[in-house]
C-alpha cells in the first residue's frame, strides 16, 4: 500500500515517538480524539460536536504543498503506543516567527508526551524561526507547564475565541527565542 505523504515536511524523531506529516489514513484516530469534548474545549478551532468531514478537510488542507501551516502527527507505533497520540501545528507568522499549538489525546495526558513533542519541534526548528509563540487557555495549566518546561517565557494575558465553547476565553501568551 502506498502511503500519502507530505513531501516537504520532515519527520522529527524523539525517544518514544515520531512527529510525522499527516496521512489520509490518520482520519479515523484523529476524528475519534478530536471529537472528544475535553480535547475540543482546550483548542481554539476544533468544534464540538465535530461536524462530519471536518477532519478529512483538515487533513487534505494539511497535505497540500501550499498549506499555510505544518501539521505533525505524534505517532507512537514504534514504542507500541497509538499511531495517533495527538497533533502538533506550526503556523508561520511574519519575520521568522511561528505559533505552535498542539493537542494530546486524553489517554496520553500527564505522560510527558506534550513536553517531549514540543521539545523535539523546538530542537528541529523546521521553519528556521527566530521566535516561536504559543497561547493556552488559562483554564489549561497543564499546557502552560508544558510551555514553561520547554523554555517559553510568559508574555501576558489575552483572549481568544474558542469555537467549541462558543465564547471568548482568557489566554496566557508565551514566547520562545531560538
GIPEJO-V109399 format. One record per pair of residues at least 24 apart in sequence whose ideal C-beta (glycine too) atoms are under 10 Angstrom apart, sorted by the first residue. I is the first residue (numbers start at 0). J is the second residue. D is the distance in Angstrom with one decimal. If there is no record, write none. Layout:
BEGIN
{{I;J;D} {I;J;D}}
END
This chain:
BEGIN
{{0;24;8.8} {3;58;9.0} {3;59;9.9} {3;62;6.5} {4;62;8.2} {5;61;7.3} {5;62;5.3} {5;63;8.5} {5;64;8.0} {5;66;8.1} {5;69;8.0} {5;70;8.3} {5;71;9.3} {6;62;9.5} {6;64;7.6} {7;64;6.3} {7;66;9.4} {7;69;9.0} {8;61;9.2} {8;62;9.2} {8;64;9.7} {8;66;8.9} {8;69;5.4} {8;70;8.3} {8;71;7.5} {8;89;9.6} {8;125;7.2} {9;69;9.6} {9;71;9.5} {9;123;7.4} {9;125;6.2} {10;71;8.3} {10;74;8.8} {10;123;9.4} {11;71;6.8} {11;73;9.9} {11;87;8.7} {11;116;8.5} {11;119;5.1} {11;120;6.4} {11;122;8.1} {11;123;4.7} {11;125;7.2} {12;77;9.1} {12;119;7.5} {12;123;9.1} {13;73;8.8} {13;75;9.6} {13;78;9.5} {13;112;9.1} {13;115;5.2} {13;116;7.0} {13;118;7.8} {13;119;4.6} {13;120;9.5} {13;122;9.3} {13;123;9.9} {14;78;8.4} {14;115;7.4} {14;119;9.2} {15;73;9.4} {15;75;6.5} {15;77;8.3} {15;78;4.8} {15;80;7.3} {15;84;9.4} {15;110;9.0} {15;111;8.5} {15;112;7.5} {15;115;6.4} {15;116;9.6} {15;119;10.0} {16;72;9.3} {16;73;5.6} {16;74;5.8} {16;75;4.3} {16;76;8.0} {16;77;7.1} {16;78;6.2} {16;80;6.6} {16;81;9.4} {16;82;9.8} {16;84;6.7} {16;85;9.6} {16;107;9.7} {16;112;7.3} {16;115;7.5} {16;116;7.6} {16;119;8.8} {17;71;8.7} {17;72;8.4} {17;73;8.1} {17;74;4.8} {17;75;8.1} {17;76;8.0} {17;77;6.7} {17;78;9.5} {17;119;9.2} {18;69;9.9} {18;70;9.8} {18;71;3.9} {18;72;7.3} {18;73;6.1} {18;74;7.5} {18;85;9.9} {18;86;9.5} {18;87;5.9} {18;115;9.6} {18;116;6.2} {18;119;6.0} {18;120;6.5} {18;123;8.0} {18;125;9.3} {19;71;6.1} {19;72;5.6} {19;73;8.6} {19;74;5.2} {19;76;9.9} {19;82;9.8} {20;61;7.8} {20;62;7.3} {20;69;7.8} {20;70;7.3} {20;71;6.5} {20;72;7.4} {20;74;10.0} {21;57;8.3} {21;58;5.1} {21;59;9.1} {21;60;9.4} {21;61;4.7} {21;62;5.7} {21;66;9.7} {21;69;9.5} {21;70;5.4} {21;71;7.8} {21;72;5.9} {21;83;9.7} {21;86;8.2} {22;58;7.8} {22;61;10.0} {22;62;8.0} {22;72;7.5} {22;74;9.4} {22;82;9.3} {22;83;9.7} {23;55;7.9} {23;58;6.0} {23;59;7.9} {23;62;7.5} {24;58;9.3} {24;82;8.4} {24;83;9.7} {25;54;8.4} {25;58;6.4} {25;61;9.6} {25;70;9.7} {25;72;5.6} {25;74;8.7} {25;82;7.4} {25;83;5.5} {25;86;8.9} {26;52;9.9} {26;54;5.5} {26;55;5.6} {26;57;9.2} {26;58;5.9} {26;59;9.7} {26;83;9.5} {27;54;8.6} {27;82;9.7} {27;83;8.6} {28;54;9.5} {28;72;8.7} {28;74;10.0} {28;81;6.7} {28;82;6.2} {28;83;3.8} {28;84;8.9} {28;104;8.2} {29;53;9.9} {29;54;5.1} {29;55;9.4} {29;57;7.8} {29;58;7.1} {29;70;9.8} {29;72;7.6} {29;83;5.7} {29;85;9.2} {29;86;7.0} {29;102;9.8} {29;104;9.4} {30;54;4.2} {30;55;8.1} {30;57;9.6} {30;58;9.5} {30;83;9.7} {31;81;9.9} {31;83;8.5} {31;104;8.3} {32;81;8.9} {32;83;6.8} {32;84;8.4} {32;85;7.3} {32;86;8.7} {32;102;7.6} {32;103;8.6} {32;104;4.2} {32;105;7.6} {32;106;8.4} {32;107;9.4} {33;57;8.5} {33;83;9.9} {33;85;9.8} {33;86;8.3} {33;102;7.6} {33;104;9.1} {35;102;9.5} {35;104;7.6} {35;105;6.1} {35;106;9.8} {36;163;7.0} {36;164;9.9} {37;102;9.7} {37;104;9.6} {37;105;5.5} {37;108;8.7} {38;85;8.6} {38;86;9.8} {38;102;5.3} {38;103;8.1} {38;104;7.1} {38;105;6.8} {38;108;9.8} {38;163;8.9} {39;102;8.7} {39;161;8.5} {39;162;7.8} {39;163;3.9} {39;164;8.6} {40;136;8.1} {40;138;8.6} {40;139;8.7} {40;161;6.9} {40;162;9.8} {40;163;5.3} {40;164;6.0} {40;168;9.0} {41;101;10.0} {41;102;6.7} {41;103;9.4} {41;135;7.9} {41;136;6.1} {41;138;8.2} {41;139;5.0} {41;141;8.8} {41;142;6.9} {41;161;8.4} {41;163;8.8} {41;164;9.8} {41;168;9.6} {42;86;9.5} {42;88;9.6} {42;100;7.2} {42;101;9.0} {42;102;5.6} {42;135;10.0} {42;136;8.7} {42;139;9.6} {42;159;9.9} {42;161;7.4} {42;162;8.0} {42;163;7.3} {43;100;7.5} {43;134;8.0} {43;136;8.5} {43;159;5.3} {43;160;6.6} {43;161;5.8} {43;162;6.8} {43;163;9.0} {43;164;9.8} {43;168;8.4} {43;170;8.9} {44;88;9.5} {44;100;8.7} {44;159;9.7} {44;160;8.8} {44;161;8.5} {44;162;5.6} {44;163;8.7} {45;86;9.9} {45;102;7.5} {45;161;9.1} {45;162;6.8} {45;163;6.0} {46;161;9.8} {46;162;4.8} {46;163;5.7} {46;165;9.1} {47;161;9.7} {47;162;8.0} {47;163;3.8} {47;164;8.3} {47;165;9.5} {48;163;8.7} {49;163;8.9} {57;86;9.1} {57;88;10.0} {61;86;9.0} {61;88;8.5} {66;90;9.8} {67;91;7.5} {68;97;8.6} {68;98;8.7} {68;100;9.0} {68;126;9.8} {69;97;8.7} {69;120;9.4} {69;125;6.7} {69;126;7.1} {70;100;9.8} {70;101;10.0} {71;101;9.0} {71;116;8.0} {71;119;9.3} {71;120;7.4} {71;123;9.8} {71;125;8.9} {73;101;8.1} {73;102;9.5} {73;103;7.3} {73;104;8.6} {73;107;8.1} {73;112;6.4} {73;113;8.6} {73;115;8.8} {73;116;5.4} {73;119;9.5} {75;107;8.1} {75;112;8.0} {80;104;10.0} {80;106;9.2} {80;107;7.5} {80;110;9.2} {80;112;8.5} {81;106;7.4} {81;107;7.7} {84;110;8.8} {84;112;5.8} {84;113;9.5} {84;116;8.6} {85;112;6.7} {85;113;7.3} {85;116;7.2} {86;116;9.3} {87;113;9.0} {87;116;5.5} {87;117;7.4} {87;119;8.7} {87;120;5.7} {88;120;9.7} {89;120;6.6} {89;123;9.8} {89;124;9.5} {89;125;6.9} {89;126;6.0} {89;128;8.3} {89;131;7.7} {90;126;9.3} {90;132;9.4} {91;126;5.8} {91;128;8.2} {92;126;9.7} {92;128;8.7} {92;130;8.7} {92;131;9.2} {92;132;7.2} {94;128;9.5} {94;129;7.5} {94;130;8.3} {95;126;8.1} {95;127;6.8} {95;128;5.4} {95;129;4.3} {95;130;7.3} {95;131;9.9} {95;177;8.7} {96;126;9.1} {96;128;5.9} {96;129;6.6} {96;130;4.7} {96;131;7.1} {96;132;6.6} {96;174;8.9} {96;177;9.7} {97;124;9.3} {97;125;9.3} {97;126;5.3} {97;127;9.6} {97;128;5.0} {97;129;9.6} {97;130;8.0} {97;131;5.3} {97;132;7.3} {97;133;9.7} {97;175;9.9} {97;177;10.0} {98;128;9.9} {98;130;9.9} {98;131;7.1} {98;132;4.7} {98;133;6.6} {98;134;7.2} {98;172;9.7} {99;128;9.4} {99;131;5.4} {99;132;7.4} {99;133;5.1} {99;134;9.4} {99;146;8.6} {99;149;9.2} {99;151;8.9} {99;173;9.3} {99;175;8.1} {100;132;9.7} {100;133;6.9} {100;134;7.6} {100;135;8.7} {100;142;9.3} {101;133;8.7} {101;135;9.8} {101;142;7.9} {101;145;8.1} {101;146;10.0} {102;142;9.0} {103;141;9.2} {103;142;9.0} {103;145;9.1} {108;141;7.2} {109;141;7.4} {111;145;9.1} {111;148;9.2} {112;145;9.5} {113;141;7.8} {113;142;7.1} {113;144;9.1} {113;145;4.6} {113;146;9.3} {113;148;9.2} {113;149;9.0} {114;141;10.0} {114;144;8.1} {114;145;5.0} {114;146;9.1} {114;147;9.9} {114;148;5.2} {114;149;6.2} {115;145;9.6} {115;149;9.4} {116;145;8.8} {116;149;9.4} {117;142;9.6} {117;145;5.9} {117;146;7.1} {117;148;8.3} {117;149;4.5} {117;150;9.3} {117;151;8.4} {117;175;8.9} {118;145;9.2} {118;148;8.1} {118;149;5.3} {118;150;8.5} {119;149;9.7} {120;149;8.9} {121;149;6.0} {121;150;7.1} {121;151;8.9} {121;175;6.3} {121;177;7.4} {122;149;9.8} {122;177;9.9} {124;177;5.9} {127;177;8.7} {128;175;8.7} {128;176;9.5} {128;177;5.7} {129;176;7.1} {129;177;5.6} {130;174;5.8} {130;175;6.8} {130;176;5.5} {130;177;6.5} {131;173;8.8} {131;174;7.3} {131;175;4.6} {131;176;8.5} {131;177;6.9} {132;172;6.8} {132;173;6.8} {132;174;5.5} {132;175;7.8} {133;170;9.7} {133;171;8.9} {133;172;7.5} {133;173;4.7} {133;174;7.9} {133;175;7.5} {134;158;9.7} {134;159;6.1} {134;170;4.8} {134;171;7.1} {134;172;5.1} {134;173;7.3} {135;159;9.4} {135;168;9.9} {135;170;6.3} {135;171;5.6} {135;172;8.5} {135;173;7.6} {136;161;7.0} {136;164;9.0} {136;168;5.0} {136;169;7.2} {136;170;5.7} {136;171;8.1} {137;168;7.5} {137;169;4.5} {137;170;6.3} {137;171;5.8} {138;168;7.5} {138;169;8.1} {138;170;9.8} {139;168;9.4} {139;170;9.2} {139;171;8.9} {140;171;9.1} {142;171;9.0} {142;173;9.7} {143;170;9.8} {143;171;5.7} {143;173;7.7} {145;173;9.9} {146;171;8.4} {146;172;9.8} {146;173;4.7} {146;174;9.5} {146;175;7.8} {147;171;9.8} {147;173;7.5} {149;173;9.1} {149;175;6.9} {150;174;10.0} {150;175;5.6} {150;176;8.5} {150;177;9.5} {151;175;4.5} {151;176;9.3} {152;176;7.8}}
END
